[in-house]
Amino acid sequence: MTDKAQAPRTGDRIAKVIARAGVASRRDAERLIADGHVTVNGKLIDSPALNVTEKDKITVKGELLAEPDAPRVWLYYKPTGLVTSARDEKGRDTVFDNLPEGMPRVMSVGRLDLNSEGLLLLTNDGALKRQMELPSTGWLRRYRVRVNGRPKDENFEPLRKGITVEGEKFQPMQVTLDRQQGANAWLTIAIREGKNREIRRAMSAIGFEVNRLLRVSYGPFQIGSLKAGEVEELKSRVVRDQLGLDGADEKPTVTRRRKPGLKSGTHGKKPTRSQPAAQRADAGAGSQKTSPGKRPDRRSKNAPPRKPTRR
């Protein structure tokens, strides 16, 4: 038996390593390999079916591959009207077209559909992205939802028990009827899977149409006081503690940035800085300017957003 058979190669697939270094996505890395732009230890490779370790020297288009960055996570307030994909076949604006300048190549954790807004997590690490998306992680996604009509609490029992829509089974949802506001009602809904347009389809199945949907939290991370189009990077210590990562950089790195001139796709009365996202949703939270103030700590809060008070 040969040494090669006795000691199978360990490490990670080369496309994954290239992606983690921020050069390209895994799919694009595979194309670079197929096109003959990648070498390992001086040898040109033509297949991504290769595991490499930190001892291997990898070049992409003649450039030595840099060490991968530490895993990083950003909170982003996605406005309505943006597609959550790197490229759109219809030519629509994407989330990644509207991120502030200076952002590294990032991936979204899950998606928000075109007409939905609110918290979208971004990361530079593909393995971390997949970890946070897994239903087995058990993280709640919490939303403030406005529907047309005058529902009663008992209308939502089918959603709480688990509903099947067009042959697709949705897991039980947590649904709270918060308030009636004219012809619309505001709800708080929490789900764990986040299937395609799950809340909109489930609501339609029981006779109510969603006309606004705002995600306010994803697992332990909350949108807090972010405004439409703003980005805030989490401290590396928070990323390590919340996600169970080892060896994360201890240096605090918190930034809040907004791309100038971004259209939020929302409108209405300007809220005050002190209002939480759940209340600002009722007020039509959008692209209002941020006034100076202390930012909330998002390290471990996973409580439901406070219900708006009557005035």
C-alpha positions as CSV (number, residue, x, y, z in Angstrom):
1,M,0.0,0.0,0.0
2,T,1.4,3.4,-0.9
3,D,2.0,6.3,1.5
4,K,-0.6,8.3,-0.4
5,A,-3.3,5.6,0.3
6,Q,-2.2,5.4,4.0
7,A,-2.4,9.1,4.6
8,P,-5.2,10.9,2.7
9,R,-4.7,14.6,2.2
10,T,-6.3,16.8,4.8
11,G,-7.2,20.5,4.7
12,D,-9.9,22.4,2.8
13,R,-10.9,22.4,-0.8
14,I,-8.9,24.9,-2.8
15,A,-11.9,26.9,-4.0
16,K,-13.0,27.4,-0.4
17,V,-9.5,28.6,0.6
18,I,-9.5,31.1,-2.3
19,A,-12.9,32.3,-1.4
20,R,-11.9,32.8,2.3
21,A,-8.9,34.9,1.1
22,G,-11.4,37.3,-0.4
23,V,-10.2,36.8,-4.0
24,A,-13.5,35.4,-5.4
25,S,-16.6,33.4,-4.5
26,R,-16.2,29.6,-4.5
27,R,-18.0,29.4,-7.8
28,D,-15.7,32.0,-9.4
29,A,-12.7,30.3,-7.8
30,E,-13.7,27.1,-9.6
31,R,-13.9,29.0,-12.9
32,L,-10.4,30.5,-12.3
33,I,-9.1,27.0,-11.7
34,A,-10.8,25.6,-14.9
35,D,-9.3,28.5,-16.9
36,G,-5.8,27.7,-15.8
37,H,-5.2,30.7,-13.5
38,V,-4.3,28.8,-10.3
39,T,-1.1,27.0,-9.2
40,V,-0.4,24.9,-6.1
41,N,3.3,24.6,-5.1
42,G,4.3,25.7,-8.6
43,K,2.1,23.3,-10.5
44,L,-0.9,24.4,-12.6
45,I,-4.1,22.7,-11.6
46,D,-7.3,22.2,-13.6
47,S,-9.7,20.8,-11.1
48,P,-11.1,22.1,-7.8
49,A,-11.1,18.6,-6.4
50,L,-8.0,19.2,-4.4
51,N,-7.5,19.8,-0.7
52,V,-4.8,22.2,0.4
53,T,-3.4,23.2,3.8
54,E,-1.7,26.3,5.2
55,K,1.7,24.8,4.1
56,D,0.8,24.9,0.4
57,K,1.8,27.9,-1.7
58,I,-1.1,29.0,-3.9
59,T,-1.1,31.6,-6.6
60,V,-4.0,33.1,-8.5
61,K,-3.2,34.8,-11.8
62,G,0.4,34.9,-10.7
63,E,-0.3,36.5,-7.3
64,L,0.5,34.6,-4.1
65,L,-2.6,34.0,-2.1
66,A,-2.8,36.0,1.0
67,E,-3.6,34.7,4.4
68,P,-7.4,34.6,4.9
69,D,-8.9,37.4,7.0
70,A,-10.4,36.6,10.4
71,P,-14.2,35.9,10.3
72,R,-16.1,39.2,10.3
73,V,-19.8,40.0,10.6
74,W,-21.7,43.2,9.7
75,L,-25.2,44.3,10.5
76,Y,-26.9,45.9,7.5
77,Y,-30.3,47.6,7.2
78,K,-31.5,46.4,3.8
79,P,-33.9,48.9,2.3
80,T,-36.8,47.8,0.1
81,G,-36.2,47.6,-3.6
82,L,-32.8,45.8,-3.5
83,V,-32.2,42.2,-4.5
84,T,-30.2,40.0,-2.1
85,S,-27.9,38.4,-4.6
86,A,-24.5,39.2,-6.1
87,R,-25.9,39.4,-9.6
88,D,-29.5,39.9,-10.9
89,E,-30.5,38.6,-14.3
90,K,-33.1,41.4,-14.6
91,G,-30.6,44.1,-14.0
92,R,-32.1,45.3,-10.7
93,D,-30.1,47.0,-8.0
94,T,-28.6,44.6,-5.5
95,V,-27.6,44.8,-1.9
96,F,-23.9,44.5,-2.9
97,D,-24.2,47.4,-5.4
98,N,-25.3,49.7,-2.5
99,L,-22.8,48.9,0.3
100,P,-20.5,51.7,1.5
101,E,-17.2,52.1,-0.2
102,G,-14.3,50.3,1.4
103,M,-16.3,47.2,2.3
104,P,-14.5,43.9,1.6
105,R,-16.1,41.1,-0.5
106,V,-19.0,39.8,1.7
107,M,-21.8,37.3,1.5
108,S,-25.3,37.6,2.9
109,V,-26.6,35.3,5.6
110,G,-29.9,34.2,4.2
111,R,-32.0,36.6,2.2
112,L,-34.7,39.2,2.3
113,D,-37.0,39.5,-0.7
114,L,-37.2,42.6,-2.9
115,N,-40.0,44.3,-1.0
116,S,-38.8,43.4,2.5
117,E,-36.5,45.4,4.6
118,G,-34.5,45.3,7.8
119,L,-31.7,43.4,9.3
120,L,-29.4,41.4,7.0
121,L,-26.2,39.8,8.3
122,L,-23.1,40.0,6.1
123,T,-19.9,38.0,6.5
124,N,-16.6,37.5,4.8
125,D,-16.5,33.8,5.6
126,G,-18.4,31.2,3.7
127,A,-18.3,28.5,6.4
128,L,-19.6,31.0,8.9
129,K,-22.4,32.0,6.5
130,R,-23.5,28.3,6.2
131,Q,-23.3,27.8,10.0
132,M,-25.6,30.8,10.7
133,E,-28.1,29.7,8.0
134,L,-28.6,26.2,9.3
135,P,-32.1,25.5,10.8
136,S,-30.3,23.3,13.3
137,T,-28.7,26.5,14.7
138,G,-32.2,27.2,16.1
139,W,-32.0,31.0,15.7
140,L,-35.2,32.9,15.6
141,R,-35.8,35.5,12.9
142,R,-38.1,38.1,14.2
143,Y,-40.2,40.5,12.1
144,R,-42.6,43.4,12.4
145,V,-45.3,42.8,9.9
146,R,-48.1,45.0,8.7
147,V,-51.2,43.4,7.1
148,N,-54.3,44.8,5.5
149,G,-57.5,44.1,7.4
150,R,-58.8,43.7,10.9
151,P,-57.6,40.3,12.1
152,K,-58.4,38.7,15.4
153,D,-55.9,36.7,17.5
154,E,-57.7,33.4,16.7
155,N,-57.1,34.0,12.9
156,F,-53.4,33.1,13.5
157,E,-53.9,29.7,15.1
158,P,-53.2,27.8,11.8
159,L,-49.8,29.6,11.6
160,R,-49.0,28.7,15.3
161,K,-49.7,25.1,14.6
162,G,-47.8,24.9,11.3
163,I,-49.4,25.5,7.9
164,T,-49.0,23.9,4.5
165,V,-49.0,26.2,1.5
166,E,-49.0,24.9,-2.0
167,G,-47.6,21.6,-0.7
168,E,-44.8,23.2,1.3
169,K,-44.9,22.7,5.1
170,F,-44.1,25.7,7.3
171,Q,-43.0,25.2,10.8
172,P,-45.1,26.7,13.6
173,M,-44.7,30.5,13.9
174,Q,-44.8,32.7,16.9
175,V,-47.5,35.3,16.1
176,T,-48.5,38.3,18.3
177,L,-51.2,40.8,17.3
178,D,-49.8,44.1,18.5
179,R,-52.2,46.8,17.4
180,Q,-54.8,48.0,14.9
181,Q,-53.8,51.1,13.0
182,G,-56.6,52.3,10.7
183,A,-57.2,49.7,7.9
184,N,-54.0,47.9,8.9
185,A,-52.8,45.7,11.8
186,W,-49.3,45.4,13.1
187,L,-48.0,41.9,14.1
188,T,-44.8,40.5,15.6
189,I,-43.8,37.2,13.9
190,A,-40.9,34.9,14.7
191,I,-39.8,31.9,12.6
192,R,-36.8,29.6,12.6
193,E,-36.5,28.4,9.0
194,G,-37.0,31.4,6.7
195,K,-38.2,29.7,3.6
196,N,-38.8,31.7,0.4
197,R,-41.4,34.4,1.1
198,E,-42.6,32.3,4.0
199,I,-44.5,34.9,6.0
200,R,-46.1,36.6,3.0
201,R,-47.3,33.2,1.7
202,A,-48.6,32.0,5.1
203,M,-50.5,35.2,5.7
204,S,-52.0,35.1,2.2
205,A,-53.2,31.5,2.9
206,I,-55.3,32.7,5.9
207,G,-56.7,35.7,4.0
208,F,-54.4,38.6,4.9
209,E,-52.0,40.4,2.6
210,V,-48.7,41.8,3.9
211,N,-47.9,45.3,2.9
212,R,-44.8,45.9,5.0
213,L,-42.3,43.4,6.4
214,L,-39.3,44.5,8.5
215,R,-36.8,42.0,10.1
216,V,-35.7,43.3,13.5
217,S,-33.5,40.5,14.7
218,Y,-31.7,37.4,13.5
219,G,-30.7,35.1,16.4
220,P,-28.9,37.2,19.0
221,F,-28.3,40.2,16.6
222,Q,-30.8,43.1,16.5
223,I,-31.2,46.0,14.1
224,G,-31.3,48.5,17.0
225,S,-31.0,52.1,15.8
226,L,-29.6,51.3,12.3
227,K,-31.3,53.3,9.5
228,A,-31.9,52.1,6.0
229,G,-28.6,51.6,4.1
230,E,-26.4,51.7,7.2
231,V,-23.8,49.1,8.0
232,E,-22.3,48.3,11.4
233,E,-19.5,45.8,11.9
234,L,-19.7,43.7,15.1
235,K,-16.7,43.6,17.4
236,S,-14.6,40.6,16.9
237,R,-15.1,39.6,20.5
238,V,-18.9,39.6,19.9
239,V,-18.5,37.4,16.8
240,R,-16.3,35.0,18.7
241,D,-18.6,34.8,21.8
242,Q,-21.9,34.5,19.9
243,L,-20.7,32.1,17.3
244,G,-18.3,30.0,19.4
245,L,-15.3,30.8,17.3
246,D,-11.7,30.2,18.5
247,G,-8.8,32.5,17.9
248,A,-10.8,35.6,16.7
249,D,-8.9,38.8,16.7
250,E,-9.4,40.6,20.0
251,K,-9.1,44.1,18.6
252,P,-12.5,45.9,18.7
253,T,-13.6,46.9,15.2
254,V,-16.9,48.7,15.1
255,T,-17.8,50.9,12.2
256,R,-21.0,52.4,11.1
257,R,-21.2,53.6,7.5
258,R,-23.8,54.6,5.0
259,K,-23.5,54.9,1.3
260,P,-24.4,58.5,0.3
261,G,-27.6,59.1,-1.7
262,L,-29.0,55.6,-1.0
263,K,-32.8,55.5,-1.6
264,S,-34.5,53.6,1.2
265,G,-37.7,52.8,-0.6
266,T,-39.6,53.8,2.6
267,H,-41.3,57.0,3.6
268,G,-43.3,58.6,6.3
269,K,-42.9,60.5,9.6
270,K,-39.4,60.8,10.9
271,P,-38.9,58.9,14.2
272,T,-36.8,59.9,17.1
273,R,-33.4,58.4,17.8
274,S,-34.6,56.8,21.0
275,Q,-37.3,54.7,19.4
276,P,-36.5,51.0,18.9
277,A,-36.9,49.5,15.4
278,A,-40.2,48.0,16.4
279,Q,-41.7,51.4,17.1
280,R,-39.9,53.1,14.1
281,A,-41.6,50.6,11.8
282,D,-45.0,52.0,12.8
283,A,-43.7,55.5,12.1
284,G,-42.4,54.5,8.6
285,A,-38.7,54.2,9.4
286,G,-36.6,54.7,6.3
287,S,-33.5,56.7,5.4
288,Q,-33.7,59.4,8.1
289,K,-30.4,60.9,9.2
290,T,-28.9,59.6,12.4
291,S,-28.4,62.1,15.3
292,P,-25.5,61.7,17.7
293,G,-26.0,59.3,20.5
294,K,-24.9,56.2,22.2
295,R,-25.4,53.0,20.1
296,P,-27.1,50.0,21.8
297,D,-25.2,46.9,22.8
298,R,-26.1,44.0,20.4
299,R,-23.9,41.3,22.0
300,S,-26.4,38.9,23.4
301,K,-29.9,40.4,23.2
302,N,-32.5,38.0,21.7
303,A,-35.6,39.3,23.3
304,P,-38.7,40.3,21.3
305,P,-38.8,43.9,20.2
306,R,-40.9,46.1,22.4
307,K,-44.4,46.7,21.3
308,P,-45.2,50.2,20.2
309,T,-47.1,52.3,22.8
310,R,-50.3,54.0,22.2
311,R,-50.1,57.8,22.2
